[in-house]
Amino acid sequence: MTILDRFRIDDRVAIVTGASSGLGVAFASALAEAGADVALGARREDRLTGTGKLVEDAGRRAITVRTDVASPEDCNQLVNATVRAFGKVDILVNNAGVGTSVPATRETPEQFRSVIDVNLNGCYWMAQACARVMRPGSIIINIASVLGLTSAGMPQAAYSASKAGLIGLTRDLAQQWTGRKGIRVNALAPGYFESEMTDQFEGDYIARTVVPRTLEGRLGHADELSAALIFLASDASSYVTGITLPVEGGLLTT
């Protein structure tokens, strides 16, 4: 096996949540290009069709399942549908997430809980459901955030707390499952990438606040994050578990 062969994931089966837009689309496409069949989950099921076509255009199979990861029942249904269609689950990419920016003195319990329910609890329910059917050698990748490690000058208590919690969850699940079940669990901590989420920022916030703090002097591109994802999803990272890999253009150094 050559070094490049170690990055292939031929004939493996991946689940990607939040696959209807943004980085989820890029992740699904990259997994298919690297050789995996992909089950796509999102609340906006109508938008999964385009992602499925990208997977099929890469020569792999795709299924789409409407999934709200805040619902443990939906998570189980996505996993069961994947097993019915493909016979197994080898890779989980816990990508579904929501972002908010609300001053802490005005944030309602409902607003805070809704973020935690998707970004943290939803990742736990998906990991639980997958771990019950995964075989040794399987992989879980949680999409955390650089905001779980630092702040960005905006009032994002719920989002930051959810992503910091996800980093802790990653460590604990790796400790529980790597040795006993042969499931590696890692996280990516993206910085600011061109995506539907960064498009929501008003005015010149990104140019004024984020770019000057980033050593690369720009936002990241989806393919740069997808390359890191394939590293964690493949045998190239076979001795890596329980870690959070920042992909943030140097933002954490400033």
Helices and strands as residue ranges (DSSP letters): G 5-7, E 13-17, H 22-33, E 37-42, G 45-47, H 48-57, E 62-66, H 72-86, E 91-94, H 109-116, I 117-121, H 122-131, E 139-143, G 146-148, H 157-181, E 184-190, G 198-200, H 205-205, I 206-210, G 211-213, H 222-233, G 235-237, E 244-247, G 251-253
